[in-house]
């Protein structure tokens, strides 16, 4: 760590409320010259909102920001930039068809009598890259450069306005390990030059590799500021998840090694008794019953992986079992689900369904093999907001039949009525626009959409996010009922207590790789210990 630890930015009592949501509640942040400072938190923690306030995208409701000894209130990114605050976002916001030099100096090209001085611009751009230790032909088109180099060019552009604070918002999400190391070398060089760097990331190992301090946010509030070297990884995980460090054991024996399965596994319910779903027998279409042998492998994946998605991993999902997929934000949970359902193509490995190798190159093929997938992004990848409950519910079934084989309206109504009763979907009638339903009931309509397809495996990615406690309990009961009927369920949730309640086994991911698997007698602490363990 540099000896230069001057307080450059002091944000105090920052608050921001959107309609119905308090995004930030009296948050403090201190950034120092000559330090790399991580901003950590799970989804909804408030990281993005805080960054947008610092950079003038949002106006704060309350609080003060002091930067370089004076009060500031940037009303736009350009005002923040003029004050000395520059930001590089996860997606490189440059123009691929322009040259490297043009991108670095876009809007600031040196001119004489209104004419761009191309030679001077190229010299200036080369000097900007030299500061990062990068030698590059600045006249080449940006699109000819790798994503990693484009990130460096974006940083060079951000620093070219005499920035004193550089905010890097998820800069490593599209970089491989070597490219990350190159970026970290640049970050350390800039830190040692006295720059303040705010590093927004969800990769634990990267935080410990390159940062000096960490600020943790949770649910829009400040958890605290910590020196990286003095904060054990397990404690950081606990703070991000809202656990008390005193709850955590100093060590958990055997974490990461599978335990023998116990008979009458207690997990899978709410409270002390295992719940039953009132209409469990009605979940499947009575005219087309699902026939699945329990406790036999349904899907086996061997060494499946995708560059920039998830490192090769093994996975087995049994019929009549809920397999939990646990990990922090960015661990690779959703990426794994998308590989299994054929949304993303895998670079390695193979998949077998019911003992037979299958390519699973597309969602259509996955559906034909008995797979279903409920996305975590209910609003954009799930519901069709302007369609009715009935139309949303039969969408997958109609798509499987094709445009020329319309499902008769009486059959649509029968199916919709069946699942509205079975899943206790609260709606005035089948023709109510789905946008008028609560989040929990929208989620149950999406579950019904896939259950109507009679799947043998359903992948549930954050099925209880953004819904109330009562709806969560109903969905957990539904998951248990599906398991009891013999269906295989892959259950993904950022809430570890929820994963523990519903799962018989748990695969744990961290930083895009599988770090362990637990079966039998496991709890939140064992999962957190696995997440915190160093890579072998």
C-alpha positions, 0 to 999 in steps of 0.5 A, spaced: 500 500 500 502 506 498 504 511 503 499 516 500 493 515 504 490 522 503 482 522 503 480 525 496 473 523 496 468 523 502 461 522 501 457 522 507 449 520 509 448 519 501 440 517 500 436 516 494 429 513 493 426 511 487 418 510 487 417 504 492 424 503 493 430 506 498 436 504 494 441 508 499 440 509 506 445 514 509 451 511 506 458 513 507 464 512 503 471 515 503 476 514 498 483 515 498 489 518 494 494 512 493 489 506 494 485 501 491 478 501 494 473 495 493 466 496 493 462 490 495 455 487 495 450 482 493 444 484 488 440 490 490 446 492 495 446 499 492 453 499 489 451 502 482 446 507 485 452 510 489 457 510 483 451 513 479 450 519 484 458 520 484 458 520 477 452 525 476 448 520 473 443 520 479 442 526 483 442 524 491 436 526 495 440 527 501 447 527 503 454 531 501 460 529 497 466 533 498 472 531 493 479 534 493 477 539 499 471 542 496 463 540 496 461 538 489 454 536 486 455 533 479 449 533 475 452 529 469 458 525 467 461 530 464 461 535 470 464 529 474 469 528 469 471 536 469 471 535 477 476 529 476 472 523 477 472 518 471 469 512 470 470 505 466 464 501 465 463 494 464 461 494 457 466 498 453 463 505 451 467 506 445 466 506 437 469 500 434 470 503 427 474 509 429 482 508 431 485 507 438 487 515 438 480 517 435 477 514 441 482 516 446 481 523 444 474 523 442 471 530 443 478 533 445 481 532 438 487 537 438 485 542 432 488 548 429 484 553 425 478 548 426 482 542 423 484 536 427 492 535 428 492 528 426 499 527 428 499 531 434 493 527 436 497 520 435 502 523 439 498 524 445 494 518 444 501 514 445 503 518 451 496 516 454 497 509 453 505 509 455 502 511 462 499 504 462 505 501 460 502 499 453 505 500 447 500 500 441 499 502 434 494 508 435 492 508 428 489 501 428 481 501 428 479 499 435 475 493 433 481 490 431 483 490 439 481 484 444 476 486 449 482 486 454 486 492 450 479 495 449 479 496 457 486 499 457 484 504 452 478 506 455 482 507 462 487 511 458 481 515 455 478 516 462 485 518 465 486 523 459 482 528 463 487 529 468 482 524 473 484 524 480 479 518 481 478 512 477 472 508 478 472 501 475 465 498 474 466 491 473 472 491 469 474 484 469 467 480 467 469 479 460 477 478 461 481 471 462 486 470 468 492 473 464 488 479 462 486 480 469 493 480 471 495 485 466 489 490 468 491 489 476 498 491 474 496 497 471 491 499 477 497 498 481 502 502 477 496 508 477 495 507 485 503 508 486 502 514 482 497 517 487 491 515 483 485 513 487 481 507 484 474 505 486 474 498 484 466 495 483 467 487 483 463 481 485 470 476 484 472 475 491 479 473 489 480 479 485 479 483 491 484 480 495 489 480 490 489 488 488 485 492 493 487 496 500 480 497 503 473 494 502 467 498 503 461 493 504 454 495 502 447 491 503 440 492 502 442 500 500 445 500 507 453 501 509 455 495 513 462 498 514 469 499 511 475 495 512 482 494 511 483 488 506 489 485 509 485 485 516 478 482 513 478 474 513 474 472 507 469 468 511 468 475 514 467 478 508 462 473 505 458 474 512 458 481 512 455 481 504 450 476 506 448 479 512 450 474 517 454 476 524 461 474 524 459 471 531 455 466 528 460 463 524 465 457 526 472 458 526 472 452 522 468 446 519 471 439 518 470 436 512 467 442 508 468 440 500 467 433 501 461 429 500 457 426 506 453 420 505 446 421 504 442 420 510 435 417 510 429 421 511 433 428 510 430 433 514 431 439 508 426 441 503 421 444 508 419 450 512 420 450 519 420 443 523 415 439 519 416 438 511 410 442 508 405 439 503 402 442 497 395 442 497 394 441 490 400 436 489 396 431 485 393 437 481 400 440 479 401 435 473 396 435 467 391 429 470 390 427 462 398 426 461 401 424 468 409 425 469 412 418 470 419 419 473 423 414 476 425 417 483 432 417 485 436 415 479 440 420 475 436 424 470 442 429 467 449 428 468 454 434 465 461 432 465 467 438 464 462 443 461 464 450 461 464 456 457 470 461 456 468 468 460 462 464 463 464 458 468 470 454 468 469 446 466 465 443 472 461 436 473 454 436 475 449 430 476 441 432 477 437 426 480 430 425 479 426 426 485 431 431 488 432 438 489 440 440 487 441 447 490 446 451 486 449 456 491 454 462 490 455 469 491 453 474 485 458 473 479 460 465 481 457 462 475 450 460 477 446 463 472 451 461 467 451 454 469 444 454 468 444 457 461 449 452 459 445 446 461 439 449 457 442 450 451 442 458 451 449 459 451 454 454 447 459 450 451 466 450 449 468 444 453 464 437 456 458 433 454 451 432 457 447 426 458 440 425 459 437 419 462 443 416 460 444 418 453 449 423 450 445 429 448 448 435 445 443 440 448 445 446 443 438 450 443 433 451 448 428 448 443 432 441 444 433 442 451 425 442 452 424 436 447 429 432 452 424 434 458 428 440 461 424 447 463 428 453 465 425 459 469 430 465 468 432 470 474 430 476 470 422 475 470 421 482 467 425 481 461 426 474 460 419 471 463 413 475 462 409 478 456 406 484 460 401 486 456 398 479 455 393 475 459 395 470 465 392 465 460 396 467 454 402 467 458 401 461 461 400 457 455 406 460 451 411 455 451 406 449 450 403 454 444 411 455 441 412 447 441 406 446 437 408 451 432 404 457 429 400 453 424 397 448 430 393 453 434 391 450 441 384 451 441 381 456 446 377 451 450 383 447 451 387 454 453 382 456 458 382 449 461 389 449 462 389 456 465 384 454 470 387 448 472 394 451 474 391 457 477 387 453 482 393 448 483 398 453 484 393 458 488 395 464 483 391 470 485 388 473 479 381 476 478 380 471 472 384 468 466 384 474 462 387 479 467 393 482 464 399 479 467 402 486 469 397 487 474 399 481 478 403 481 484 411 479 483 409 472 487 403 471 482 407 472 476 412 468 478 407 462 479 404 463 472 411 462 469 412 456 473 405 454 471 407 455 464 413 450 464 409 445 468 404 445 463 410 442 458 410 436 463 418 437 464 422 432 468 427 437 470 426 444 471 431 449 472 429 455 477 434 461 477 432 466 483 425 464 483 423 467 489 427 474 488 423 480 489 417 477 492 413 477 499 415 472 504 408 469 503 409 467 496 416 465 497 413 460 502 408 457 497 414 457 492 418 453 496 412 448 498 411 447 490 418 445 489 418 440 495 411 437 492 415 437 485 420 433 488 416 428 491 412 427 485 419 425 482 421 431 478 428 433 478 429 441 480 436 445 479 434 451 485 439 457 484 438 462 490 443 468 493 439 466 499 443 461 502 438 459 508 433 458 502 438 453 498 439 449 505 431 449 506 429 446 499 435 442 497 438 435 498 445 436 495 448 443 494 454 445 489 458 451 491 461 456 486 465 461 487 469 466 481 466 462 475 468 455 478 466 449 482 469 449 489 465 443 492 459 439 493 455 438 500 450 432 501 447 430 508 448 434 514 450 441 511 448 448 513 449 455 511 456 455 515 459 450 511 457 453 504 460 459 506 466 456 508 467 453 501 466 459 498 471 462 503 476 456 501 482 458 497 483 455 490 487 449 490 
